[in-house]
């Protein structure tokens, strides 16, 4: 089932991880208009989204009367609505909002002609979206708070190997640079 949500005033935009380091599952979560949408994603997607949002925030004028953003955390139980594919980021300067668009990942077996034909029929049908989409407008404070939490969540995992940068497992690490 596909859906499209467009939230102009999000109550919260959060990220977090569930599980032990090395086995964590990452999520983005939007809470608005009495709904909670949870999107499964990759650690690197969270890190890059925070990196790009921070760069966009640097190009925005500083808000008058600096406020402390409310930190948004995942609210459980987390029920995955879809797996994240494409991320779109933008700025609405007139409204002083950051635009985040999260699109569902579409997995097709290109060798399966029936799978491909079904997908192409869905795309041609204007009444139905081929993938779920969540679009949310964030205040600069919400975007800053997201970046702060994202940095904390991403860095709380396994430490990187000092030679190759791959995550270190508690059971050991076969570093390709030490071969």
Secondary structure, DSSP 8 states (H G I E B T S, - for coil): ---EEEESS-SEEEEEEESSTTS-EEEEEEEETTEEEEEEE-HHHHHHHHHHHHHHHHTS---SS----------SS--EEEEEEEEEEEEETTTTEEEEEEEE-----TT-HHHHHHHHHHHH-TTS-SS-EEEEEEEHHHHHHHHHHHHHHHHTS--B-TTT--B-BTTB---GGG-
